[in-house]
Amino acid sequence: MPHIAIEVSPSLLPSIQWEPVLHAMHLALAERGWARLADLKSRVAPIAVGLCGDDPHAQQLIATLTLTNPRPPQMCSAMAEAVFEHLSRAVDAHPESAAWVQCCVFLQEHPKSHYLKRQWNAPQSAPPIP
């Protein structure tokens, strides 16, 4: 059950059409067999206050990829790289922004024993992918 939490500087937030970016990212992860499409969850939230170095105009795009099922280290790294590539392309598509933009992807692995989950009215699901 991968979760992708993305934090974005307020001035960068409206420049990107987030739904197509997230959809393409989910498809890429699912098509490679790294996760079931129905298990992927992404969200984008604005950064209330942020500062890069001492540049008040710099923008941040910070993603945290949280994985709850154990995966080989190479797969985890490849998943983080795929997230990074999609976010980088989203920024590249808006060259009108002359501001300094930093993009980072953090990888977190949480064992299933460290979280609780409950669903209501969930769609039918297939067997989980490792």
Helices and strands as residue ranges (DSSP letters): E 3-8, G 13-15, H 18-31, G 37-39, E 41-46, E 59-67, H 73-92, E 101-109, G 112-114
